[in-house]
Amino acid sequence: MNIEELNQAIAEEFEIEVSAITPDANLKETLELDSLSLLDLVSVVSNVTGCKVKGTDVSHIASFADLYAYIEQCS
């Protein structure tokens, strides 16, 4: 997985600066996620990494580090 590529795709989708995406940053706060935008995030992750995030797993992903770890397990 290329973290820089994923971060760039997330930044473009959510119209934020890539610098706002740090491993310790809270995913929901940084991206201002609601239920619909959460689906956008799942789509971006799937398109960039090929990892399909399960709906039941989303609640356990609090930070970008959690997201990266989840994706690593998918590989």
C-alpha positions in Angstrom: 0.0 0.0 0.0 1.2 3.5 -0.8 0.1 5.7 2.1 1.0 8.9 0.2 -1.2 7.9 -2.7 -4.1 7.0 -0.4 -3.7 10.3 1.6 -3.7 12.3 -1.7 -6.9 10.6 -2.9 -8.5 11.2 0.5 -7.4 14.8 0.5 -8.8 15.4 -3.0 -12.1 13.6 -2.2 -12.7 15.5 1.1 -11.1 18.8 -0.1 -8.6 19.1 2.7 -4.9 19.6 2.9 -2.8 16.4 2.8 -0.9 17.9 5.7 -4.0 17.5 7.9 -3.8 13.7 7.4 -1.5 12.3 10.1 -1.4 8.9 11.7 -2.8 10.2 15.0 -5.5 12.4 13.5 -9.1 11.5 14.3 -10.6 10.2 11.0 -14.1 11.5 11.6 -13.1 14.9 12.9 -10.4 15.5 10.2 -12.7 14.5 7.3 -15.9 15.8 9.0 -17.5 12.4 8.3 -21.2 11.8 8.4 -22.9 8.6 7.3 -22.9 9.5 3.6 -19.3 10.8 3.5 -18.2 7.6 5.3 -19.4 5.7 2.3 -17.2 8.0 0.1 -14.2 7.2 2.3 -14.9 3.4 2.0 -15.1 3.9 -1.8 -11.8 5.8 -2.0 -10.0 3.2 0.1 -11.4 0.4 -2.1 -10.4 2.2 -5.3 -6.9 3.1 -4.2 -6.0 0.0 -2.2 -8.4 -2.7 -3.4 -9.3 -3.3 0.3 -13.1 -3.4 0.9 -13.9 -2.0 4.4 -16.7 -3.9 6.0 -19.5 -1.8 7.6 -19.1 -3.6 10.9 -15.4 -2.7 11.0 -15.8 1.0 10.4 -16.7 1.8 14.0 -13.3 0.4 15.1 -11.3 2.7 12.8 -10.8 5.9 14.8 -7.6 7.3 13.4 -5.6 7.3 10.2 -3.2 4.8 11.8 -6.2 2.5 12.5 -7.2 2.8 8.8 -3.6 2.0 7.6 -3.4 -1.0 9.9 -6.8 -2.2 8.7 -5.7 -1.9 5.1 -2.4 -3.8 5.8 -4.5 -6.7 7.2 -6.5 -6.7 4.0 -3.4 -7.3 1.9 
